[in-house]
């Protein structure tokens, strides 16, 4: 099956700093990628839809100035958490769409803000 | 808006059969997914139903009734490795590929 990678797999940063997470589709091109956030024992919450070559579409309640998304190529989307705070600590997962019904998830990035 | 309901937790015995239910209320319908997620890992695709009926895939089967807004995931011959969260997800009827996830059902398989 298709492979989606994320980097880094985990990161620890200090409060107030910014962190960039990369999501790559390794063997296919993805015009659409999604970013999710998952808190412990909870389900995935969609944060935003990342569209190649255009602005991301954010879900209600997600601050676009805090969570910057860039989808500069058909195989790469990045999520930057700006001025991170401890409440931003979470598991961030990206996914990429292949075809019409196949959504492939990255392995996730564990962010801890101290 | 959309609402997706599934039980929080279930426990079953190794070798048995378990059915995980999911009900949804949406303004439209464009497909329903089931995913398996082990702790600390990303979800993996199990099934996709867009038409009514039962889809069987090895030990896993998924059923959909669009008129009732209801789906279930059936796991047969349970194995210890099936202990995981099972996520019911509905594709946003507004178009595109956006998927809305339910809270997930944590399944514990005991010996």
Interface residues (C-beta under 8 A of the other chain):
Chain A: X32 X34 X36 X41 X42 X43 X44 X45 X46 X49 X91 X93 X97 X100 X101 X102 X103 X104 X105 X106 X107 X108 X110
Chain B: X31 X33 X40 X41 X42 X43 X44 X45 X48 X50 X87 X91 X96 X97 X98 X99 X100 X101 X102 X103 X104 X106
